[in-house]
């Protein structure tokens, strides 16, 4: 049957909410009795405001008292929906939703948001969960502590034993697993430049020494001088926890020596509460910077190495410390220096780093062991199902991807393999790469690199183009070819939390529903969208900063930073037309999903890389009961006369056709075989 909901551009949020409240009990009852996999019609922001007892009552009716009780115990572990998978191939057909927890304030609110996600949105990617550093960037982690700002006081009042953010995170993962969702974390091969991790283990990072605005030492072992400065600083200022230093410097700094746990090292250097830790870290940082020591900032894209300081480019922080801008000696088009971040030192250098060359045959074993061990500990503690590998496009070898990459080829691959080897064989790897041309984001062929790092799926860059335009069609065609010829699966990505930014508004002013339709019904290709897409305003003119999830990756309150500063909480969009159309599509998809889930696509009309034809059509190789048609042209309707639709009837359309045997611009249709 055709979709029955009516969507109009004049529908306001207030009118929708008022109408929905008169019938919401039907949707809620259907969900609680497991007749529906989500609470139909529930706006995505509303359950993030539910009282904790209200949400717990819904979950108790849905999951049952026994399962809910177990899930609420942080000492219990609810088995992943994918725990019985023999490997990580499942991720290649997953429909993932990314959540910047800062936009909804707490881990607990992810559970409420999940009420709005149908079963076919089976994976939730949590953006970085750790304590942030400079400008509050989620990707500039300062420690292995879970971000305390994601703690829910409301949840603790309802469930008193959930009195730490760590306990709450474990319980949230438990509940999401009980709801049928897999949960992923970010694996980040860098930290804040003066993170607690850096200062606890200087040898795991690359250090330089400068004199004013001039680099005077970037040799291999600057870290030895840094450790001595920190050791003397500790003797001068005393330990933070009041303990005696009755052991040597090597014991404190070497992560391979099990004499001290990392938590104890942190307490010795920095203390316990957040204010004490921050104060001691800043004092130590000032001591090091005053002597000219600092970590080398992280770089992106070739040539990666070979830096100098621009003595004319610097900023003064609130303590009057100058931070100089690093630049490449020989920059290329995509070369970038990330001033607030530093990368782990995964390799020793050649010739004492005099020519900035890394020795890829000489891995820094302590760094690899520490990096893989710490992420494995996190995966084990919270029972994560997959990792999103940040900056997975990094490939520093100028000669390209080796013919036979070894275990020390890539740290993200090493984490996946380590976790799988230690009991979680289903643990999967979603790579942040953009499927760029050779020698653009990394040296060599990125397709070969993705296979070498053993990525299951990758983000791609469909989200950075307008639906139906030449760039979109070219990428779409390429991704389909890669899906069917390579070991990794490119994702049909609709929007990400770091593309929900005023600079990218043009990509989402049209075509959002056909984008969602295509990503959902291409059942052998993974998809990704981020929280808020359901109601995102079209932004014909730039919206307020508070309307963009990307700007909550940071925490900038300086009004001088007009492009990034935010005041107050994230503001959800009010695009009710987009929401109701997505809802129609979801309700229909629920009715046929058991028949089409993870089936192989059989193309009737493949994506045209030349953008001459913007009509695509497909059925499923295992079952031709349905034919899916999408018109990616934003302007022209298209006749369907040449498609083999005899014996099929139209059962769903995102936009009603204006006449028989046509499909409206920017729309999708589903046909069912007549019995």
C-alpha positions in Angstrom: 0.0 0.0 0.0 1.1 3.6 -0.6 2.3 5.7 2.3 -0.5 7.5 4.1 1.1 10.2 6.1 0.7 13.7 4.8 3.7 16.1 4.8 3.4 19.7 4.1 5.9 22.5 4.2 3.4 24.5 6.4 3.4 22.0 9.2 5.0 23.5 12.3 6.8 21.7 15.1 4.3 22.9 17.7 1.3 21.8 15.6 3.0 18.4 15.1 3.8 17.9 18.7 0.2 18.9 19.8 -1.3 16.4 17.3 1.2 13.6 18.2 0.5 13.9 21.9 -3.1 12.9 21.3 -2.1 9.6 19.8 1.4 8.9 21.1 0.2 6.2 23.5 -0.5 4.0 20.5 3.1 4.3 19.2 4.4 3.8 22.7 2.3 0.7 23.4 3.3 -0.7 20.0 7.0 -0.3 20.9 6.6 -1.6 24.5 4.8 -4.7 23.2 7.4 -5.3 20.5 5.1 -4.7 17.6 7.3 -1.9 16.4 11.1 -1.6 16.7 10.9 2.1 17.5 8.5 4.7 18.9 6.9 5.9 15.7 6.5 9.6 15.3 8.6 10.6 18.3 10.7 13.6 17.5 14.4 12.9 18.2 14.9 15.6 20.8 11.9 14.7 22.9 13.1 11.5 24.6 16.4 13.2 25.5 14.2 15.4 27.8 12.3 12.5 29.3 12.3 12.1 33.0 14.6 9.2 33.9 11.7 7.3 35.6 9.6 7.7 32.5 12.3 6.3 30.2 13.0 3.4 32.7 9.3 2.6 32.7 9.3 2.3 28.9 12.4 0.1 28.9 11.0 -2.1 31.6 7.9 -2.8 29.5 10.0 -3.3 26.3 12.8 -5.4 27.8 11.2 -7.0 30.8 12.1 -6.5 34.4 14.9 -9.2 34.6 16.8 -7.9 31.5 16.5 -4.3 32.5 17.7 -5.0 36.1 20.8 -6.8 34.8 21.5 -4.0 32.3 21.4 -1.4 35.1 24.2 -3.2 37.0 27.6 -1.9 35.8 29.2 -5.2 37.0 27.0 -7.0 34.5 27.6 -7.3 30.8 24.8 -7.6 28.3 26.0 -9.6 25.3 26.3 -7.7 22.0 23.8 -8.5 19.3 26.8 -9.4 17.2 28.7 -11.4 19.7 28.1 -14.7 17.9 29.4 -13.4 14.6 32.5 -15.3 13.4 34.2 -12.1 12.3 33.6 -8.4 11.6 32.0 -8.7 8.2 28.6 -7.7 9.6 29.7 -4.0 9.6 29.7 -4.0 5.8 25.9 -3.8 5.8 25.3 -1.9 8.9 23.2 1.3 9.0 25.1 3.5 11.4 24.1 6.6 13.4 26.7 8.9 14.7 26.1 10.7 18.0 28.1 13.7 19.4 27.2 13.1 23.0 27.8 16.8 23.8 24.8 17.8 21.7 22.5 15.7 24.0 24.6 16.3 27.2 24.9 12.8 28.6 25.4 9.1 27.7 22.0 8.4 29.3 20.3 10.6 26.7 21.7 8.3 23.9 19.3 5.7 25.2 16.3 8.0 24.9 17.4 9.0 21.4 17.7 5.3 20.5 13.9 5.0 21.0 13.5 6.9 17.7 15.8 4.6 15.7 14.2 1.6 13.9 15.9 -1.8 14.1 17.6 -1.3 10.7 19.6 1.5 12.2 21.5 -1.1 14.1 24.8 0.6 15.1 25.5 3.7 17.1 28.9 5.4 16.9 29.7 7.6 19.9 32.1 10.4 19.1 35.1 10.5 21.4 34.2 9.7 25.0 37.3 10.9 26.8 38.2 14.0 28.8 39.1 16.7 26.3 42.0 19.2 26.2 42.6 22.5 24.4 39.4 24.3 23.3 37.5 21.3 24.7 38.0 19.4 21.4 36.6 15.8 21.7 39.4 14.7 19.4 42.1 16.3 21.6 41.9 13.8 24.5 43.8 14.7 27.6 43.6 11.5 29.5 42.0 8.0 29.5 39.3 9.3 31.9 35.8 9.2 30.6 34.5 12.7 29.9 32.8 13.8 33.2 30.5 16.3 31.4 28.6 13.3 30.0 27.4 12.3 33.5 23.7 12.4 34.1 22.6 13.6 37.6 19.0 12.7 36.7 20.0 9.1 36.1 21.9 9.0 39.4 18.8 10.3 41.3 16.8 7.5 39.7 19.4 4.8 40.1 21.7 5.9 43.0 24.4 3.3 42.4 25.2 4.8 39.0 27.2 7.6 40.7 30.2 7.8 38.2 30.3 8.6 34.5 32.1 5.3 34.0 29.3 3.3 35.6 26.8 5.2 33.5 28.6 4.5 30.2 28.8 0.8 31.0 25.0 0.7 31.7 24.2 2.7 28.6 26.1 0.3 26.4 24.3 -2.6 28.2 20.9 -1.0 27.4 21.8 -0.3 23.8 22.8 -3.9 23.4 19.5 -5.0 25.0 17.7 -2.7 22.5 19.5 -4.5 19.6 22.1 -1.9 18.8 25.8 -2.3 18.5 28.0 0.5 19.9 31.3 1.9 18.6 34.0 4.1 20.0 36.6 6.4 18.3 40.1 5.1 18.3 42.4 8.1 18.1 46.1 7.9 17.3 46.9 11.2 18.8 46.3 13.3 22.0 46.3 16.9 23.2 49.9 18.1 22.8 50.4 18.3 26.6 48.0 15.7 27.7 48.4 13.7 30.9 49.2 10.7 28.6 52.1 12.7 27.0 53.5 13.9 30.3 53.2 10.4 31.9 55.0 8.7 29.0 57.1 11.2 27.1 59.0 8.5 25.3 55.8 7.5 23.4 55.7 10.8 21.6 57.9 13.0 19.5 59.5 16.0 21.2 61.4 19.0 19.9 63.2 21.9 21.5 62.9 25.5 20.3 64.6 28.7 21.2 61.9 31.4 20.7 60.6 31.0 17.2 63.4 28.7 16.0 63.7 24.9 16.2 67.0 24.0 17.7 66.6 20.2 18.3 64.3 17.7 16.7 66.5 14.6 17.2 65.3 11.2 18.1 65.8 11.3 21.8 64.7 14.7 23.0 62.2 12.8 25.2 65.1 11.8 27.5 65.7 15.4 28.4 61.9 15.9 28.9 61.7 12.9 31.3 64.6 14.4 33.3 62.8 17.8 33.6 59.6 16.1 34.7 61.5 13.9 37.2 63.2 17.0 38.7 59.9 18.9 38.6 58.2 16.1 40.6 61.0 16.2 43.2 60.7 20.0 43.5 56.9 20.2 43.7 56.2 16.8 45.4 53.9 14.1 44.3 50.2 14.9 43.9 49.1 12.0 46.0 51.6 12.5 48.8 53.4 9.3 48.1 57.2 8.9 48.3 59.3 8.4 45.2 61.0 5.3 46.5 61.7 4.0 43.0 63.7 5.2 39.9 62.8 7.4 37.0 62.5 4.4 34.6 59.8 2.8 36.6 57.7 6.0 36.5 57.9 6.6 32.8 58.3 3.2 31.1 54.8 1.8 30.3 56.3 -1.7 29.8 57.2 -1.9 33.5 54.2 -3.3 35.3 55.4 -2.0 38.7 53.0 0.9 38.5 49.6 0.9 36.9 48.8 3.9 34.7 46.2 5.1 37.1 48.8 5.2 39.9 51.2 7.1 37.7 48.5 9.6 36.9 47.8 10.1 40.7 51.5 10.6 41.4 51.9 13.2 38.7 48.6 15.0 38.7 46.4 13.9 41.6 42.7 13.0 41.8 40.1 15.6 41.2 39.9 17.5 38.0 40.9 20.9 39.3 44.1 19.6 41.0 45.0 17.6 37.9 44.5 20.6 35.6 46.5 22.9 37.9 49.5 20.5 38.2 49.4 19.7 34.4 49.5 23.4 33.6 52.4 24.1 36.0 54.4 21.2 34.6 53.6 22.3 31.0 54.9 25.9 31.8 58.1 24.4 33.2 58.7 22.4 30.0 57.7 25.2 27.6 59.9 27.6 29.5 62.8 25.3 28.7 61.8 25.2 25.0 60.4 21.6 25.1 57.1 20.8 23.3 55.6 17.9 21.4 55.7 18.0 17.7 52.2 18.9 16.4 50.3 16.4 14.3 50.3 16.7 10.6 47.9 15.5 7.8 48.6 14.5 4.2 51.9 14.3 2.3 54.7 15.1 3.0 53.8 14.7 6.7 57.3 15.4 7.8 59.8 18.3 7.5 58.6 21.2 9.6 59.8 24.6 10.7 58.4 27.3 12.9 57.2 30.6 11.5 58.6 33.1 14.1 56.1 35.7 12.9 53.0 33.5 13.5 52.1 32.9 17.1 49.3 33.4 19.6 49.6 34.2 23.3 47.5 32.1 25.7 46.0 33.5 28.9 49.2 32.9 30.8 51.2 34.8 28.2 52.8 31.7 26.7 53.5 32.0 23.0 52.4 29.2 20.7 54.1 29.3 17.4 52.7 28.1 14.1 54.5 25.2 12.5 54.8 25.0 8.7 55.9 22.5 6.2 59.3 22.9 4.5 57.7 21.6 1.2 53.9 21.7 1.6 51.5 20.0 -0.8 47.8 20.7 -1.6 46.4 18.8 1.4 49.2 19.4 3.9 47.9 20.5 7.3 49.4 21.1 10.7 47.1 20.5 13.7 48.6 22.8 16.4 46.7 21.4 19.4 47.4 17.7 18.7 50.4 15.4 18.8 50.7 11.9 17.3 52.1 8.8 19.0 55.6 8.0 18.0 55.0 4.7 16.4 58.4 4.5 14.6 62.0 5.4 15.3 63.7 7.8 12.9 66.5 7.4 10.5 69.8 9.2 11.1 68.6 10.7 14.4 65.8 12.4 12.6 68.1 14.9 10.9 66.3 14.6 7.6 62.9 14.1 9.2 62.7 10.5 8.0 61.0 7.7 9.9 62.3 4.1 9.8 59.2 2.0 9.1 61.3 -1.1 9.6 62.0 -0.1 13.1 58.7 0.3 15.0 58.7 1.8 18.5 57.5 -1.3 20.2 56.5 0.4 23.5 54.2 2.8 21.7 52.5 0.0 19.8 52.0 -2.1 23.0 50.7 0.8 25.0 48.3 2.0 22.3 46.8 -1.4 21.6 46.6 -2.4 25.2 44.8 0.8 26.4 42.2 0.7 23.7 41.6 -3.0 24.3 41.1 -2.2 28.0 38.5 0.3 27.1 36.8 -2.1 24.7 36.7 -4.8 27.4 35.5 -2.5 30.2 32.5 -1.1 28.2 32.0 -3.9 25.7 32.2 -1.9 22.5 31.4 -3.7 19.2 33.4 -1.7 16.7 35.8 1.2 16.4 35.7 4.2 14.2 39.4 4.7 13.3 40.1 8.4 13.3 42.4 9.7 10.5 42.6 6.2 9.0 43.8 7.8 5.8 47.3 8.4 7.2 49.9 6.5 5.2 53.3 8.1 5.6 55.5 5.8 3.4 56.5 7.8 0.4 56.9 4.6 -1.6 53.2 3.8 -1.1 51.5 0.8 0.4 53.8 -2.1 0.8 53.1 -5.3 -1.2 52.9 -7.3 2.0 52.1 -5.0 5.0 53.2 -6.4 8.3 51.6 -6.2 11.8 53.3 -2.8 12.3 52.0 -1.2 9.2 49.2 0.7 10.8 48.2 1.3 14.5 44.4 1.2 13.8 44.7 -2.2 12.2 46.8 -3.3 15.2 44.0 -2.3 17.6 41.4 -4.3 15.6 43.6 -7.4 15.5 44.5 -7.1 19.2 40.9 -6.9 20.3 39.8 -9.7 18.0 42.7 -11.9 19.2 41.7 -11.3 22.9 38.2 -12.6 22.7 36.0 -10.2 20.6 36.1 -11.8 17.2 33.2 -9.7 16.0 35.0 -6.4 16.8 34.8 -4.3 13.6 36.7 -1.4 12.0 35.0 1.6 10.4 37.7 3.7 8.9 37.7 7.5 8.5 39.0 7.8 5.0 37.5 9.9 2.1 38.4 7.5 -0.7 40.7 10.2 -2.1 42.9 9.9 -5.3 46.4 8.5 -4.9 49.0 10.6 -3.0 46.3 13.0 -1.8 45.4 12.3 1.8 48.2 9.7 2.1 51.0 8.3 0.0 50.0 5.7 -2.5 46.7 4.2 -3.4 44.0 4.7 -0.7 42.1 1.6 -1.9 45.2 -0.6 -1.3 45.7 1.2 2.0 42.1 0.4 3.2 42.7 -3.3 2.4 46.1 -3.2 4.1 44.7 -1.8 7.4 41.9 -4.4 7.2 39.0 -1.9 7.4 35.6 -3.4 7.2 33.9 -0.3 6.0 34.9 3.3 5.4 33.2 6.7 5.6 33.8 8.0 2.1 32.8 11.4 1.0 29.4 11.3 -0.6 28.2 13.7 2.1 30.4 16.4 0.7 28.5 16.8 -2.6 25.0 17.8 -3.8 22.8 14.8 -4.7 22.7 14.3 -8.4 25.5 16.6 -9.3 28.5 15.4 -11.3 30.7 15.0 -8.2 28.1 13.0 -6.4 27.4 10.7 -9.3 31.0 10.1 -10.0 31.7 9.1 -6.4 28.6 7.0 -6.1 29.6 5.0 -9.2 33.1 4.5 -7.9 31.9 3.4 -4.4 29.6 0.8 -6.0 32.5 -0.5 -8.0 34.7 -0.7 -4.9 32.0 -2.4 -2.9 32.0 -5.2 -5.5 35.7 -5.5 -6.1 37.5 -4.7 -2.9 37.7 -6.2 0.6 36.2 -3.0 2.3 32.8 -1.5 1.9 32.4 2.2 1.1 29.6 3.8 3.1 26.6 5.6 1.6 27.2 8.5 4.0 24.4 11.1 4.3 25.9 13.5 6.8 28.4 13.4 9.7 28.7 15.3 12.9 31.8 17.1 11.5 30.1 18.0 8.3 27.1 19.6 10.0 28.8 22.9 9.7 27.8 26.2 8.1 30.4 25.7 5.4 28.6 22.6 4.1 25.0 23.8 4.1 24.8 23.7 0.3 25.0 19.9 0.4 21.8 19.5 2.4 19.4 22.1 0.9 17.8 19.5 -1.4 17.8 15.8 -2.0 17.9 14.7 1.6 15.0 12.3 1.4 16.2 10.5 -1.7 19.6 10.4 -0.1 18.1 8.6 2.9 16.0 6.4 0.7 19.0 5.2 -1.4 21.3 4.7 1.6 18.7 2.7 3.4 17.5 0.4 0.6 21.0 -0.3 -0.8 21.0 -3.3 1.5 24.5 -4.5 0.7 26.2 -1.1 1.3 26.7 0.4 4.8 25.2 3.8 5.5 25.9 6.6 8.0 24.1 9.7 9.2 24.5 11.7 12.4 22.0 12.7 15.1 19.8 15.7 14.1 19.6 14.8 10.3 16.0 13.9 10.9 14.9 17.5 11.6 17.9 19.5 10.2 16.9 22.9 8.9 17.7 23.5 5.2 19.6 26.6 6.1 19.0 28.6 2.9 20.8 31.2 4.9 23.4 30.4 7.6 21.7 29.3 10.9 22.8 30.1 14.4 26.0 28.3 15.5 23.9 26.4 18.1 22.2 24.6 15.2 25.3 22.8 14.0 26.5 19.6 15.6 30.1 20.1 14.3 30.5 23.2 16.5 29.9 21.0 19.6 32.9 18.9 18.8 34.7 21.9 20.3 33.8 24.0 23.4 34.6 27.5 22.4 33.0 30.4 24.3 35.3 33.2 23.1 33.2 35.7 21.1 36.2 36.6 19.0 35.9 33.1 17.4 32.6 34.0 15.7 32.6 31.0 13.4 32.9 28.4 16.2 31.7 29.9 19.4 28.5 28.5 20.9 26.3 29.8 23.7 24.1 27.3 25.4 22.9 23.9 24.3 22.5 22.4 20.9 19.4 23.6 19.1 17.5 20.9 17.1 16.1 21.8 13.7 12.4 22.1 13.0 12.3 20.7 9.5 9.0 18.9 10.0 8.6 18.1 6.3 11.9 16.2 6.3 11.0 14.4 9.6 7.6 13.3 8.4 8.9 12.0 5.1 11.7 10.1 6.8 9.0 8.7 9.2 6.9 7.5 6.3 9.9 5.8 4.8 10.8 4.1 8.0 7.3 2.8 8.6 7.3 1.3 5.2 10.8 -0.1 5.5 9.7 -1.9 8.8 7.1 -3.9 6.9 9.6 -5.3 4.4 12.9 -5.3 6.2 13.0 -9.0 7.2 12.8 -9.8 3.5 15.5 -7.5 2.3 18.0 -7.2 5.2 21.6 -7.6 4.1 20.6 -8.9 0.7 22.8 -8.4 -2.4 21.8 -5.6 -4.8 21.2 -6.5 -8.4 21.3 -3.4 -10.5 18.8 -2.7 -13.2 20.2 0.8 -13.7 23.6 1.5 -12.2 24.8 4.9 -11.0 26.1 6.8 -14.1 29.5 8.3 -13.4 29.0 10.8 -16.2 25.8 12.2 -14.6 24.1 11.9 -17.9 21.4 9.6 -16.5 20.4 10.3 -12.9 17.9 7.5 -12.5 19.0 4.3 -10.7 17.1 1.1 -10.1 17.7 -2.2 -8.4 16.2 -5.3 -7.1 17.8 -8.0 -4.9 19.8 -10.9 -6.2 18.2 -13.4 -3.8 14.7 -12.2 -4.2 13.2 -10.0 -6.9 9.9 -9.3 -5.0 10.8 -5.6 -4.8 12.2 -3.1 -7.2 13.6 0.2 -5.9 13.9 3.3 -8.1 15.5 6.6 -7.2 15.6 9.8 -9.3 18.7 11.7 -8.2 17.9 14.6 -10.5 16.8 17.7 -8.4 14.8 19.2 -11.3 13.5 16.7 -13.9 10.9 14.0 -13.5 11.7 10.8 -15.4 9.7 8.3 -17.3 10.1 4.7 -16.2 9.0 3.0 -19.5 12.4 1.3 -20.0 12.4 -0.4 -16.6 11.2 -4.0 -16.3 8.2 -3.1 -14.1 5.6 -5.3 -15.8 4.0 -7.5 -13.2 4.9 -5.0 -10.4 2.8 -2.5 -8.5 3.8 0.8 -6.9 3.6 0.4 -3.1 5.6 3.3 -1.8 6.8 6.7 -3.0 8.6 9.5 -1.1 6.8 11.9 -3.5 3.6 11.0 -5.4 4.2 10.8 -9.1 2.5 13.5 -11.1 1.5 11.0 -13.7 1.6 7.2 -14.2 5.0 5.6 -15.1 7.0 8.5 -14.0 9.1 9.4 -10.9 9.3 12.8 -9.4 12.6 14.7 -9.1 14.6 13.9 -6.0 12.4 11.0 -5.0 12.3 7.3 -4.5 9.8 4.6 -5.3 9.3 0.9 -4.3 7.5 -1.6 -6.5 6.3 -5.0 -5.4 5.8 -8.1 -7.6 2.1 -8.9 -8.0 1.4 -12.5 -6.9 
